[in-house]
């Protein structure tokens, strides 16, 4: 039903993942870090959706789409927790720079 | 008589009595203040040991040539494949035979007398419990050594007397010279001890499986087998192994008996109390070396090359040590050199094959040399110095001591009828009788013969310097007086021995002890009488010269430009041998030690420290990986992920293609 070639979709989700990881590795701002994580995660969700549509008619097709929905819920939850941590960090440290939040190391 | 021989079975009590004294005084000495800090306890137990020891000695005299071996097998290892076919045993036990009986009398009698004398001599010293405990331990070890029935047990007690000697030389350990003398004695005798142990191994290598009853391995190095010597003496043979073993034994004996070239420690050992010098470094322990040679020659045998070496060492030392005694200003050291010289005579006799003649001289020497030391101790106790040139005129306030020293001196000089004459004359006559078949003994016989003159001279030089004249040369010691009775009694008893011990040979039983199983010296032939006359003449000449130079309080001063000055300086410096040994120690040995230290410090420790540093550095770097920054962790995570993918997608397919095959 959708006629996008597989290589395009896999390339798209790979590019999203690369952008997300680049953001995770380079951003020092906690909020931007969270956004980068969302981008990387959406690459995975996109894969689920695409592969479910790519092989329709099999029982797996539906399960891929439902997992994508669940993952969207997870991502929302994760952002809620992450933003709560950002607020708590800001209260304690007065900054949301992750390079300064190193108190948990041994 | 049967009662006495019955005592042979309990001979082990002799050392045990002294062990008891050691334990009591050592543990409770501090609380025995009323008994002179345990001195009387030690004296009483030494007295008991003496009674037992002398009774055993007399018992042996009454049953000449009897061997009584009381043995207890300490442990026995069953034969294992490829090991000794009859198993391996270690035994402990006591052996009463003519040799040990004679030594037992000497050790216990002199030990008791010195112990008694100590009560007076050591009266003002601190550390008395230590002194009596160590002296008792020494007596225990020495009697144990004498009674040992196998070579290993002998070696054990040999080391024990060595360590007691070390303790007692260093008795005044707060004095640096005493501490260093103790160390020196220990180290020098250790050279001999190592050789002795090598000798034991070599003899064991030869007799381990050959010999009666399955050889030494099964019988624990024993000397005697039941009632007879373990090996027939003639079995020694001429093998190179036995020759080397005998030379090693000679080395051990030379260390203990202070024979050239291991003699350097004995004069320095005079740093200990004079009583210790009398007992350990004159009468008993230093004689252990001679006793070792005697035991070896009776039970194991020496080869002709060994004998020549022993004769050479003994004869040379007899003369060599006497020369150093001639010039020394210290009364104790003069007697110490004299001891070395006299031990040389004994070694000479044993080497020439006259074991019992050597032991006979050991017997008489123990008494007159202990007498000389105790008399010297009496003088030192009275005047507080050992320098002969400060003394003088002491015969007036100290008549007994002067007489005792004179008797000891006459005995040492070999003037008849004193004890030393008989035994020294026996040695000279015995060795002379072998010269026909062993012309190579000539030079050593002549050296020993010449030493007679020096002996007489140096001992009477000491006597005249100390006792003749009107008053002491040092006014500070004008008020000398005799010691208490406990010091006088041993002098009297030992004087009696020094006069009469030579006549003991006319006691039938005693003669039986001496002639057993050994060559008998020729007696009362014309050459023997001429030889005696010559040696007595030499001795008298020496005394005369001493009187000429030092008599009546004269002090003979050698002219400063005299050609003899250089000789005197060589003698006073002990032929520079001590300096040479120190040089060897400080340069040769020290540089080896430095090299070893370098290897230890930089090569071995360096390797270990290198590893340690490498790991510490690596872990320090690795520690920094944990920065606490989330982004860093994410980076590691991503890196790891890339590695995993690389493995899965590149390495794994490659490996499968390369090795998968099937």
HADDOCK unambig.tbl for C-alpha pairs under 7 A between the chains (distance, minus, plus):
assign (segid A and resid 24 and name CA) (segid B and resid 631 and name CA) 6.53 0.50 0.50
assign (segid A and resid 25 and name CA) (segid B and resid 631 and name CA) 5.31 0.50 0.50
assign (segid A and resid 25 and name CA) (segid B and resid 634 and name CA) 6.59 0.50 0.50
assign (segid A and resid 25 and name CA) (segid B and resid 635 and name CA) 6.09 0.50 0.50
assign (segid A and resid 98 and name CA) (segid B and resid 629 and name CA) 6.48 0.50 0.50
assign (segid A and resid 98 and name CA) (segid B and resid 630 and name CA) 6.70 0.50 0.50
assign (segid A and resid 99 and name CA) (segid B and resid 629 and name CA) 5.18 0.50 0.50
assign (segid A and resid 101 and name CA) (segid B and resid 629 and name CA) 6.70 0.50 0.50
assign (segid A and resid 102 and name CA) (segid B and resid 627 and name CA) 6.97 0.50 0.50
assign (segid A and resid 102 and name CA) (segid B and resid 628 and name CA) 4.18 0.50 0.50
assign (segid A and resid 102 and name CA) (segid B and resid 629 and name CA) 5.49 0.50 0.50
assign (segid A and resid 103 and name CA) (segid B and resid 628 and name CA) 6.72 0.50 0.50
assign (segid A and resid 104 and name CA) (segid B and resid 628 and name CA) 6.32 0.50 0.50
assign (segid A and resid 105 and name CA) (segid B and resid 626 and name CA) 6.77 0.50 0.50
assign (segid A and resid 105 and name CA) (segid B and resid 627 and name CA) 7.00 0.50 0.50
assign (segid A and resid 105 and name CA) (segid B and resid 628 and name CA) 4.92 0.50 0.50
